[in-house]
Amino acid sequence: MKNVLELLKGVSNYKKEVFLNILSNALYVFFSLFSFVMIIPFLSVLFGVVSPPELCPDFAFDKQTIMDYFSWHIDLYKQKHGIYACLIAIGGVYLAGVFFSALFRYLGMYFLAPIRNGITRDFRNKLYNKITTLPIAFFTSRKKGDIIARLTSDLEEIEWSVLSSLQMLVKDPLMVIFCLFTLIIASWKLLLLAFVVMPVAYFLINLTGKSLKRNSTKAQSRMGTVLSLCEESIGGLRLIKSFNAEKIITDKFDKSNNSYTKTAIKVSARQELAAPLTEFLAITALIFVVVFGGSMVLGGELAPEILIGFTLIFARMISPLQAVSTAFYNLQKAEPCAKRIKEILDADEKIIEAKDAVVLQSFDKSIVFKDVCFSYSENGEMVLDNINMEVKKGQTIALVGESGAGKSTLVDLIPRFADCTCGSVSIDSTDVRRFNINSLRRKIGYVGQQPILFNDTIYNNIAFANPDATLEQVQQAALAANAHEFIMKTENGYQTRLSDRGMSLSGGERQRICIARELLKNPDILLLDEATSALDAQSELAVQKAIDALSQSKTCIIIAHRLSTITKADQIIFMEKGRITERGTYQELINLSGGFAQLVGMQTL
């Protein structure tokens, strides 16, 4: 349970609430046991089983003195007020004990609420912040649905299995300890007899706990698969319908969902075993106590009121024992979830800012790639191999090559979405790894093949680059991006709320809003990753005009798919399998009759 315990360190942020919770639970336990403990002297004096001492003894913490002290006061009360008044007093003591125990039990739960909900909030924030800081490469080999599952269902399991057990982990162990202390004072021999079943209890609980942990691991993994299928199906709904594949994808989902359900049933079955198993073992121990204790009473070795009190207190201990057992099972169930959450929290960020990082104030000269290599893993295949190139300020450089040539990876090295494995990328002779990351990325704009819009207003999507921008500034950016006209035709203009990923707009409209966002940011360096390749001719023309407006006086690096769009580039870099094999102007590469010329020929057929 080391992962669960690691997460529970977050409790230290709520010291005040933890102290008040423990205090309330301690008082709850005290008042709960007080009425039971008082039974022994009440019964002894009330029915004349024990004669009270003639003089009131000084109070001391030993069994006989406590008995004599309470016996003397109870007998005095009986002599003054009669036996019926004494019975009423017994009821009053019980009622007071129940009232205060209920009050402090409520207060314990009251002070637990901010701890439980606060820790959940803290971990949700930590997870989300971690996800946004992890390098893009971290997510390339992971399912988005599984990441979402860790942020939702895994964290929810932690909340309900661990944090809801915090009360049981404080209140009920205290109750068990107080009960055991009282039982030792009453009769250590009977308590020792009750412990005969402990080895059996430990074996059964440990065996069931391991099985619970194993099945819980499977359940959380399968829930991640279910969420991944949901995410894939929603994103690919158009494709699914076009192939009439609803039945195929539904059957696939049903299979995964049924697999999760079967595992979840096993988890629930083992989790629900905790309380009845503990109760059975405790009752078995209690029967031993009653039988053996009864023989001791008949033999004159034990007072009957001691046996009655012992039995009542032991019976009172069964419920907290069940709760402790349930809490233990809950922790076992939550351990796999805690492990999955910690895998995210402990993931290597890789893109780490230097302690003495400098702020990139301006871009004045050039971007230089020197002997750059890149691999996604230490012993993996080189995605980029010995790249050397220079991009001077104000130049437009086009990267061309087949899919998998390393074009996007090369571009990702400039804003440090990834760091090169060897070599360096520098801006104005300073390695990009020496810059403050925020200042570096403020100088760089990015427009990708797939437009990224949020479920928010058009205004907020454009102002994402500058949240303090005025409506006039946003409109100017939209005008320059050739987007203002269609925005004003929407229902509420700039205050129109877009659907998820902006799918209520056409591809060209979404792309122009993204370009408006970059115009508002006004970066010095512009990265265009096949920004028009997924558009029709009319949309491409509108977007290309917006790109021309955006790229004026900018240093541009364009990943080109349609080669007709890069005829005016200052230099074209042709890449194959992570290497630069050709470079030059459009006409120079055509004259070279190499790989670039072949691609141009294929597109002009």
N, C-alpha and C positions, 0 to 999 in steps of 0.2 A: 504493500500500500504506500510505497515511497512517493509515487507521483501524486496521490491524493494529499498526503501530508505536506508535500512541497507546495501544492496549491493553497492549502490551509494557512500557509504563512501570511496570507493576505489578511487574516484576522487581526494581525498586529496593528493595522491601521484603525482599529476600532476598540482601543484599550478601555475607554470609558464604558462603552456599552457592554464589553466582555466582563468587566468588573461588576457592573450592576446586575448582569445576567447570572453570574456565579453566586453573588450575594443573595439574590432573590431565590435561586434554586436551593441554596443552603438553608435558608429560612423555611422554604417550602418543605424540605426534608425534615427539618427539626420539628415543625408543627404537625406534620403527618405522623411522625413516630411518637410524639409526646403523648397523645391520647392512648396509643397502644401500650406504651411503657407504663402509664399510670394504671392500667388494668390490674397489674399484679398486686400492688399494695391495696388497691380498692377492694379487690376480691378477698384478699387475706383478712382485712379488718372487718369488712362488711358482713362476712359470714362467720367471723370468729375463728378462722383457721389458724391465725397467728395472733398471739397476744402482743400488743404494742409495748415498748419500753416505758418504765415509769417516768423517766426524765427525757426531754428532747435532746437527742445527741447533736453534737456539732457536725455540720455537713462536710462530707468527704467523698471523694470519687472511688468508693469501693462498694461492691454489691450489698453487703450486709448493712453498712451505714446508710446507704440510700434507702433500702427497705425500711429500716428502723425510723429514719427521718420522716418519710411520707406516712408510714403507719401511725406514728404518734400524732401527727397533725390530722389525719383522717379520723382517727378514733376520737380525738378531742372534738372535732366537728360533729361526729355522730352523737356524742354524749350531750352536747349543747343543743342540737337542733333535731335529733331523732333520725331514725333510719330512712324515712321517706325523703326528708330534706337531703340526706346524703345521696340518695338515688338521683334526686333532681340535680345535685351538684355534679354527679358523674355525667349526666346528660349535658350539663352546661359546659363541662370541660371538653367533652367530645365535640360539641357544637363550635366552641371557640377554636379548637384545633382544626376542624374542617374549614371554618371560615378563613382563618389565616393561611392555611395551606393552599386553599383555592386562590386567595388574593395573591400570594407570592408566586404561585404557579403561573397566573396570568401575567404578572409583572416580568417573570422570566421570559415568557413568549414575546411580550411587548418589547423588551430590550434586545431580543434576538432578531426581530424584524429588520432593523436597519443594518445589522451585521450581514444577514443572509442576502438581502436585496442589494446592499452596497457591494459585497464581494462579487456577486453576479455581474453587476454593472461594471466594476473595475476590470474583471477578466474579459468581458465583452469589448470594452474599450482597448485593452491590451492586445487582444487578438486582432481587432480591426486595424489598429495602428501598426501592428507587426506586418499584417498582410499588405498594407500600403507601402511599407518600407522595404519589403523583400524584393530582390531582383526579379526581373521578368522571367529569367531562366528557371526560377524556382517553380513556376506554374506550368512550364511547357510539358513536364512529365507527370502532371497531376490532374485529376478530374476536378472541374469546377464544382460539381455537385458534392464531391467529398469534402472540399474546403468549406463549402456552405454548411454541410452537415456538422462539421467541427464547431462552426460559429453558432449553430442553432441547437440541433438535437443533442450534441455532446455536452454543450454548456448547460442545456436544460436538465440533462441527466445529473450533472454535477450539482445543480441547484436543488433538485428534488431528492437525490440519493444521499448527498453529503451534507449540504447546508441545512436541509430539513432534519437531518439527524444530529445536528449540533446540540439541540435541546436534550435529546436522549443521551448524547455523549457527555453532558455535564450533569443534568438533573438525576438521571437514573443511576449512573455509577456512584454518585453521592449517596443516593438512597440505599444502594446495596452496601456501601461501606458503613453507613450509620447502622443499618440492620445487623450486619456482621459483628460490629463492635458491641451492640446491645446483646446479641445472641451469645457472644463469648462471655460476657458478664453473667448472663442467665445460666448457661450450662455449656461449657466448652466441649464436654463429652458428646452431647447430642449434636453439636455442630460438626464435630469430627466425623460422626457417623453419617451425617448428611453429605459429607464430601466424598463418600464412597463412589458415588455416581459420576464424579468429576472427570476421571480419565475417559469414560465412555462418552460423556458430553463433549469433551475436547476433540476426540477422534471424529465423531459424527459431524460436528459443526465445521471442523477444518476440512473434512472431505467434501462436504456440500459447498463450502465457500470456494474451494478450488474449481469445482465444476461450474459454479455460478460465474466466476471470473472468466473462465474459458469461453462460455457461451455468450457472455456479455460482449467480449471482444468481437466475436463473430457477428453479433447483432448490430453493433455500431458500424462495422465495416459494410454490412449489407444495407444498412440504412443509407450510407454514403453512396452506394451503387444505385439505390432507388432514386435518390435526389439527382444523381448524375443523369439518369435516364429521363427524368422529368425535364431537366435543363436542356438536354439534347433534343428532346421531342418538341419542346416549345420553340427552340431556335430553328429546328429543321422541319417545321410543320408543312411548309409549302412543298418541300421535297417529298415528304411522306405521302401527302395527298396526291401529288403528281404521279407517283408510282402505285397508287392504290394500296399502300403498304400499312394502312391503319391496323389491319388484323395482325400483321407480322410484328409491328412495334408494340401493340397491345399485349400480344402473347409473351413477348420478351419482358414487358413490364410486369405482367401477372406472375411470371416465373420468378423474377427477382423479389417481387412483393411477397409472394408465398414463402419464398426461402427466408426472408426476414421475419415473417410472421411465425413460422415454425420455431425459429431460434428464439424469438421474443417470448413465445409460450414456455419454452424450456427455462428461460431466465426467470419468468414470473413464477413458475412452479417451484423452482429452487428457492427463490426469494421468500415466497409465502410459507416455506417449510420452517423458517426460523422460529416463529412464535409457537406453533403447536409442538415442535420438537423440544424447545426449551421448557414449555409447560409440562409436557409428559415427564421429562427427566426431573423437573423440580417436584412434581407431585409424587414421583417414585421416591425421591429423597424424603419428602414429608411423611410418606407412609412408614418408612424406616424409623423416622423420628417418633411418630405416634406409637408404633408398636414397641420399640425399645424403651421410649420414655415412659409408656404405660407400665411396663414391667418394673422400671425403676421406682415409679410411684407406689406400686403394689408392694415392692420390697422395702419401702421406707427410705430409699436413697434420694428421692426427689420430691419436693413439695408439689402438690397438684396445681397450685396457682402458677408455679414456675413453668410447668409443662403447658398449661393453657396459654400463658403469655408467650412462651417460646413458639408454640404452634401458630398463634395469630401473627406474630412478627415475621416468622418464616413464610407464612402464606402471603403476607403483605409484600415480601421481597420477590415473589414470583413474577409479578407484573413488571417491575423494573428490570428483572433478569431477561424477560422476553424482549423488552425494549432494547437492552444492550445487545442482545443477540441479533435483533432486526437491524440495528445500526451497523453491526459488524458486517452483516450480509449486504447492506446498502453500500458500504465502503468497498466491498469486494466487487459489487456490480459497477460501481463508478470508476474503479481503477483503470480499466481500458480507456474510458472517456478522458480521464485525466492524462493518460499517456498520449493520446491523440492530440489533445490540446497543447501539451508541452512540446510535442514534435514541431508545432508551429512556433510557439514562443521561443524555443531554443534553436530554431533554424538559423544557420549561418547567413547573416545578411550580405556578406561578401563586399557589397558596395558600401564601404566605410569611409567616412570623411576624415581626412588627416587632422590631427590635433592642432597643428599650426597652419590650418588651411587659410588661404588668402582669398579675398573677394575679387572676382573678375569684374573690373570696373568698365572695361571697354574692349572691343575686338578691333585691332588696328592693322594686323599684318596678314597672318595666314594660319591655316590648320595643317599640321604635318603629321602623317602616319609614318613611323620609322620602324622597320623590321617587325611589324605587328603580326602576331599569331593569336589564335583564339580556339579554345576547345571547351566544351560544356563539362568535361570531367578531366581528372588528372591524366588518365591513360586513354582518353577517348580520341576519336578521329579529329584532326585539325579542320575546323570549319573555315578558318582563315590561315593562310600560310605565307609568311614573309611579305607582307603588304608594305609597299613604300609609295607614298604619293603626297603631293602638296596641293592645297586648295587656297589660292590667294584671295584676299578680301575683294568682294565685288564680282568674283568669278561665278559662273554656273557650270557645275560639273555633273555629268550624267553617268550613272552606273548601270551597265547593261550586262545581261547574262541570263542563262537558263535558271529555272527554279532550283534552289539549293546551291547556287554558286557562291553565296555568302554576302550578297548585297545588303540585305536588311541588317545582318549582324554587324557589318562594317559601319553602317550608319548609327547603330545603337551604341557604339563605343564613344561617340562624340558627347552625348548628354549623360554618359555613364549609366545607361540602362544595363550595361554589362561592362566589365573591365577586361582588357586584353590579357591573355595568358603570358605573353612575352612581348617585348618591344614597348613602344609608347605612342600615345596620341597627345599632341601638344597644341595649344592655342597661344600664339605670340611667344613661342619658345618656352612656354610653361606647361608641364605635364598636366592634363586635365584632372589627374588624381590629387593634385596639389590645391585645386580650387575648392572653395566653399560650394557645395552641391547646389544649393538654392540659387546662388549668384550665377553659376554656370548655366543652369537650365533656364534662367530668366532671359538669357541672351539667345536662346535656341527655340525656334518654332517647329512644330511637327504637324504635317497633314498626311494621314495614312490612306490606304486603299479603302478601308472600311470606316465610314464616318462614325465618330463617337459622340453621341448626344445623350443627355440625361433626361429623366422623367421630371422636367421642370419647364418653366416658361422659356420662350425663345430669347427674351431679354437676358435671363439668368444664364442661359447656355452661352451666349456671346460674351457676357460680362464675366464669365468664369475666369477669363484671363486677368481681369481687373475688377474685383467686386465693388470698388468705389466709383466705377465709371458712371457718367451721367447718361441719360437717355439720348441726348444729342450725340455723344461720343459713340454710343452703340449704333445709332442710326447711320453715322458717317462711315463706320466700319462696314455695315451692311450694304450701304450704297456702293462702296468701293469693291465689295465682293459680289456685286450684281445680285444681291439677295433682298433688297428693300422692297422691291415691287411685289414679289410673291408673299413676303411676310405681311404686308398690309392687306393682302387679299384673304388672309386667314381670319378666323372668327373674331379674335380679340387682338389682332396685330401682334405687337411685341410681347403682349401679356398672354398670348395663346400658350396653353400648356401642352407640351409634346407628349406623345405616348412613349412607352418603353423603347429606348434607343432611337426615338424619333421616327418610328416606322410609319407614322401617319403622313410623312412627307416622302417625296420621290428621292431617289438616290442623289440626283444632281442638287436638289434643294438642301438636302442634309449636308452635302459636301460644301456648298457655298456658305452655310451657317458656320461650319468648322473653319473655313477660310476667313470669314468675318471675325471669328474669335482670335485667329492668329494676327489679323490686321490690327485689332485692338491691343494685342500684346506688343506688336511692333518689335520683333526680335531682330538681331543682327545677322543670325545664321538661320537659314530655312532648310528643313529636311522634308522632302516630298517623296513619299513611298507609294509610287504607282497611283497617284491621287485621282486619275481619270480613267483607269483601265477598266473599271466595272460599269462605265456609263455609256449610254447611247450617243450617237453623233451630236444631236442637238444639245443634250445636257453637257457633253464634253466641251462643246464650244463655249457654253456659258461659264463652265467651271474654269476653262483655260483662260478666259478673259479675267476672271477673278484671281487666278494664280499669277497672271502677268502683272496685275495691280499689286499683288502681295510681294512679288519678287523684285520689284523695282529697287535698285540700290542695295539689294541684299546679297549675301553670299549664299548661293543655293547648291544643294546636293540633291539631285533628282534620281530616284530609282525608276527607270523607264521601262514600260512594257510596250507601249505604242511608240515606235522609234521615230515616227513622223513629228512627234512633239519636241524632239531634242536636236533638231537640225541646226539651231543657233547656239547650242551649248559651246562654251569656251573649250571644253575638253570632254571627251567620252572615254570612260574606263570600261573595257570589256573584261569580264571575269569568268573563269572556268574552274570549278572545283576548289574554290577558296583562293585562287591565284589571279593576279593581273596578267593577262596574256597579250592584251593590245591596249594602246592608248593613243589618242590624237583627236583631231577635229573630225566632224562627220565625214567630210570629203576625203580626208587622209585615210580614214579606216575603210571607206568604200574602195579607194584605190589600192589598199593593202590586200583586198580580196581574201580576207581571213574569216574568222568566226562571225564577226559583226556584219560583214558584207553578206554572209549567208543568211543571217537573221533578217536583214533588210530585204533580201531577195524573197524570202518566204512570205513576208508581210505584204509585198507588192504583187504577189501572184494573183 
